[in-house]
Amino acid sequence: MRDDLDIVPAFPKVINIETTNRCNLNCVICPRHDAMNRPVGDMMWTLFQRVIDEIAASSVPGSPPTIGLHLFGEPLLHPDLLRQIRYVKTVLPTSGLYLSTNVALLRGTLAEGLASSLLDWIVLSLDGATKETYERVRRGASFDTAVANVRGFLEMLERQGTDDMHVWVQLVAADEGLTGEVEQFYQTWGSWEKRLPRMRVVIKPATDWAGQVPITPVEGSDEKENIPRPGRCRRVVEQLNVYWNGEVTACCYDVGGLLKVGSVQEESLAAIWHGSQMTFLREVFRQGKQRRLPLCRTCEDAG
């Protein structure tokens, strides 16, 4: 029995909102292109408002959840992204707000809007230190464009004197030709850590997304990774994930909807969090039987 799952908070600590599950790339490190059999679309503005309003109404006073504006899509594709950020920070000004982008669209007025926004944290995923490797991993993207977009965004932040947005320039240490490039990645982007107080070069542990992507970590990369690998899974007492159409899943690895626990089109997030399906999943984990669940049976985090 697991006693670390006995205490269930009144509301999730993290809520990821899939504002869109459209994507402009077909990356080899992502489960989206093989495992996602759900319809593709963008979250409607009225649904987004409802989700944020429910979070505001149900949050523990003084301790609102962290909100992510991405899941299984490229958030910069959503035409209302900047409006979404403004709304979250109007309704939930003290919530941590973050997103992760593949940077292919991070330019022009959109980049300027993000640089001047109230985002607390943005992850710039640039998975390669050379053109050959990057374009093999990030299929459909241009290395030169990606580098120019990242550099341009960092320069915007520097000109604006932005010192309250955390920025990660990130490389996933996956065995797709990245061996030997980790140090080169540091050399390319490391100087920015001195120019922007909250900028960080991040080497992220590779994940196979619960067996949905055939990935082997780069040999020796664990010595250079600077964020922790996931420990024993606690997602059932920490997070909810809202798909673009309002369906809710218990797991941020669940690209195909195998662990759906409800829909905000039918009931509130609070009702889903304390509902029968989440309660069932927690009990399965408490009893150590999570390997019987779809997705969990092939997940290295399941314990």
Secondary structure as UniProt FT lines:
FT   HELIX           3..5
FT   STRAND          14..17
FT   TURN            28..29
FT   HELIX           32..35
FT   HELIX           45..58
FT   TURN            61..62
FT   STRAND          66..68
FT   HELIX           75..77
FT   TURN            79..80
FT   HELIX           81..91
FT   TURN            93..94
FT   STRAND          97..101
FT   TURN            104..105
FT   HELIX           108..115
FT   STRAND          121..125
FT   HELIX           131..137
FT   TURN            139..140
FT   HELIX           143..160
FT   STRAND          166..174
FT   TURN            175..177
FT   TURN            179..181
FT   HELIX           182..189
FT   TURN            190..191
FT   HELIX           192..195
FT   TURN            197..198
FT   STRAND          199..205
FT   TURN            209..212
FT   TURN            219..220
FT   HELIX           221..223
FT   HELIX           235..237
FT   STRAND          239..242
FT   TURN            244..245
FT   STRAND          247..249
FT   TURN            252..253
FT   TURN            258..259
FT   STRAND          260..263
FT   TURN            264..266
FT   HELIX           269..273
FT   HELIX           276..286
FT   TURN            287..288
FT   HELIX           290..292
FT   TURN            294..295
FT   HELIX           296..298
FT   TURN            300..301
//
